[in-house]
Amino acid sequence: MGTGTVSRHFPTKEALHEAIVLDRMEALAGAAERFAAEREPGEAFAAFFGFMVDAGALDHGLADALSGGGFDIAAAARGTDHNVLEVLGGLLARAQEAGEVRADVDAADVKALITGCIERGRGEADEDARRRTMSVVLAGLRSRA
């Protein structure tokens, strides 16, 4: 695809960035649906949490979108079938209803924790740090019931 074709489809750099991020959001939402269908609620939530952290650590554009870096991910995904924040909220609610995740957190809290885990270990070289941080965060999210 030439630059002229790209420019016709995406008149601004922001429009191109939005299209790329929405494509990635679609992949994340699909993964969440698979986790929800194949696993128990607590496992599905933890698996999706880890999947988002890993994806964001390797994809700076996605990490920036999750952290709100100049791109409103919620507004861009509104009205699509791949609103990752809604999907995350659904997985969280199922895990909370099953007594697997503490009831006093919401999707915004979890998104902030995901962003923190991504920042702790961006890139493949920092995978051990990212895994340790995720482990601590997920342990802290477990229900104490």
C-alpha positions, 0 to 999 in steps of 0.5 A: 500500500502506497502513501497515497492510499494510506492518506486517502483512508486516513487523512490525519496521523491521528486517524491512522493511529486510532485505526491501528489501536482499534484493530488491537482492541479488537484482538484483545476483546477476542482474547477476553471472549475466549478466556471467558468461554474457556475458563472459570471467572477468576482464571479468565480475569487473571489471564486477560489481565496478564494478556493485556500487560504482555501486549502493552509491554511489547506495543508502546502504542497500545500501552500509550492508549491504555494509559490515556496518552493523547488518545481516548480509548473509551471514546474510540471504542464506543459503539464497537464490538471491541470495547476493551474497557467494557470487556475488562469490566465484564470479566471483573464483574464475573470474577467478583460475583464468583468471589475470586476478586475483591469487591472494592475495585472497579474496571478503572482501578484494574486499568490503572494496575495494568498500566502500572505493570506495563510501565514496570517492565516494558520490552522483552528484556524486563519480562521478569520484572513485569511477571513479578509485578503482575504476580503481586498485583493479582495476589492483591486483587484476590478476594479475602472472603 
